[in-house]
Amino acid sequence: MKPNMKIFDSMKFFRTIAAAMIVAALSVPAFASGMSGDDENKKQENVMVGDDYQIVRNEIVDGIRYVSAVPSQKVCSNKIDIEIEGNVIQKVVFTRGCNGNGKGIGALIQGMTVEEAVKRLKGINCSSRGTSCPDQLARVLEAACLAR
């Protein structure tokens, strides 16, 4: 019995459409991040990649800097969200990792200047990994706020 070729042609068509949709979906964020608006209250900077972390958001809206980063795969957390007003850290939230330590770090550096937080946290090592969640936070703060 001969297989129905129309079924195979339809499957090939749907695979092609699905592949095109995936490519289009992945292209939109890259295109959008390259666009810049004229809104003075909002400043979007290019995505910066560190030696082992990636800053995926670094923008100022109404005087508040919002920074989001994906830390190194060497650490337990998988995202760090930071809010900074002027030069003072208002909020830090770690996603995943040790919940208590993440909340503790955020609470301890709330109200601290970016420079002081970097000074205190940079270089902290966790289990010979060469970095840690606090160290990743310091590196992100340094790259997003101090490296100009």
Secondary structure, 3 states (H helix, E strand, C coil): CCCCHHHHHHHHHHHHHHHHHHHHHHHHHHHHHCCCCCCCCEEECCCEECCCCEEEEEEEECCEEEEEEECCCCCCEEEEEEEEECCEEEEEEEEECCHHHHHHHHHHHCCCEHHHHHHHHCCCCCCCCCCCHHHHHHHHHHHHHHCC
